Amino acid sequence: MSASTLIETDALVVGAGPVGLFQVFQLGLLGMSAQVVDALPEPGGQCVALYPDKPIYDVPGVPACSGRELAQRLLEQASPFLPRQADGQWASLHLNQRVASLRPTGDGRFELHTDHGQQFLARAVFVAAGAGAFVPRTLKMPGLALAPNVHHHLPAADATPAWAGQHLVVHGGGEEAVSAVLNLLAEAPERRPARLTLLHRRDAFQVDAELDAALREQLSLGSVQLALGLPDGAEYQQERPEEGLRSLRLLGADGQHHHLPLDHLLIRLGLSPKLGPLSEWGLTLERKQVAVSPDRFESSLPGVYAVGDINTYPGKKRLLLCGFHEATLAAHAAHAALHPDAPQHLLYTTTSPLLKARLGRG
Ligand SMILES: Cc1cc2nc3c(=O)[nH]c(=O)nc-3n(C[C@H](O)[C@H](O)[C@H](O)COP(=O)(O)OP(=O)(O)OC[C@H]3O[C@@H](n4cnc5c(N)ncnc54)[C@H](O)[C@@H]3O)c2cc1C
């Protein structure tokens, strides 16, 4: 899909976290089309970005599932309304881009732009932005952002990793870095790097005892090498960052510099949420949260709803369950506002032929 196309939609959902995904499902049940945008390369929000392998025990009807499993289930549930194209890409899920601007058009609709130039014209907006757009923490070095062999995310399961068969350096000492190393080692041989180095400033990691033991075992087996030092300089191919990073300069504990040559660098220093442009959309904020009414979850700008961790109202709890409830009521409120003359009967998915047909189960 061309980045400059204007897409008209009933609803634009800002954020493909768990609440944004459930929002799409609820809108779909009510017959409303939705487009979704997320800054991250894969859907799932905090569940996938912060705790993919940790168990969640308090989702109703799901005694236990990991963050990644929950995201997969929400995607599957929303799939009738989030179709895939022939090439496997989602037709209405726009990843790796941030919604940068929101402007009422004056005819009851909203014009939104992403930082990749994608434009939307939406009849309602659902801000499901969590704590803001997740942006990876990175190394502050001139030129690094231009180097094509510097990465911050693991590739999707169906994409071939750029580093397959090459020397990959993973930088970080927390769970994101250590889990990445262990996950890389568990990959199919054709997806694995030929050589794997973990770079951290010291030989101690901020992870639980289980992860630490798993890493130590791989280090003792020699399947991953440990490089110690503080990266404070970069060398590029032909001295041009666009040609790729060639090596990192490390400051060792002995005060000496040495160089770490590499083919690819994967920086895993964690993610930090950036509220960013959202604060300029004219919505009333209270301590960086969008203030909403607790019956409609509508913001101070009529037609713009806020659901999940991004909103605040009396009694707010930042729990998945609460976000799902908010998405449900916000969808019904938006539907009633956009179709004031339509009957607003409550229908059950178990018994309504209309809902079953919308779900493709008629
Ligand atoms: C370690 C941990 C454990 C947790 N365990 C539990 C638990 O056991 N039970 C429970 O109920 N809750 C738990 N939570 C809380 C739960 O994860 C959150 O309540 C939930 O993720 C909120 O979902 P959300 O969709 O509102 O926001 P998020 O999951 O934060 O998703 C928001 C998404 O919006 C995107 N975004 C933001 N701004 C923009 C923009 N301008 N443009 C594009 N994209 C944007 C972000 O990149 C992000 O992907 C836990 C949280 C953490 C951190």
The ligand as an ORCA input file, in Angstrom:
! r2SCAN-3c Opt
* xyz 0 1
  C       5.427     -6.350     33.277
  C       3.947     -6.103     33.142
  C       3.058     -7.082     33.536
  C       1.676     -6.860     33.431
  N       0.826     -7.844     33.848
  C      -0.522     -7.633     33.775
  C      -1.433     -8.622     34.248
  O      -1.026     -9.674     34.745
  N      -2.768     -8.363     34.143
  C      -3.267     -7.188     33.608
  O      -4.478     -7.019     33.510
  N      -2.399     -6.230     33.166
  C      -1.058     -6.428     33.229
  N      -0.192     -5.443     32.823
  C      -0.768     -4.191     32.281
  C      -1.213     -4.385     30.821
  O      -0.136     -4.876     30.043
  C      -1.693     -3.048     30.257
  O      -2.817     -2.643     31.019
  C      -2.073     -3.194     28.793
  O      -0.959     -3.531     28.011
  C      -2.659     -1.888     28.284
  O      -2.968     -2.087     26.933
  P      -3.088     -0.869     25.933
  O      -3.471     -1.465     24.609
  O      -3.933      0.184     26.541
  O      -1.620     -0.212     25.866
  P      -0.226     -0.806     25.406
  O      -0.133     -2.263     25.648
  O       0.788      0.077     26.033
  O      -0.222     -0.579     23.827
  C      -0.241      0.732     23.313
  C       0.358      0.723     21.907
  O       0.133      2.001     21.313
  C       1.278      2.343     20.528
  N       1.264      3.797     20.356
  C       1.235      4.757     21.304
  N       1.194      5.990     20.743
  C       1.212      5.791     19.415
  C       1.202      6.669     18.290
  N       1.136      8.026     18.427
  N       1.250      6.125     17.051
  C       1.312      4.772     16.894
  N       1.339      3.890     17.924
  C       1.275      4.405     19.159
  C       2.444      1.807     21.340
  O       3.592      1.592     20.517
  C       1.860      0.481     21.894
  O       2.162     -0.625     21.075
  C       1.180     -5.628     32.911
  C       2.080     -4.650     32.496
  C       3.455     -4.872     32.614
  C       4.404     -3.791     32.170
*
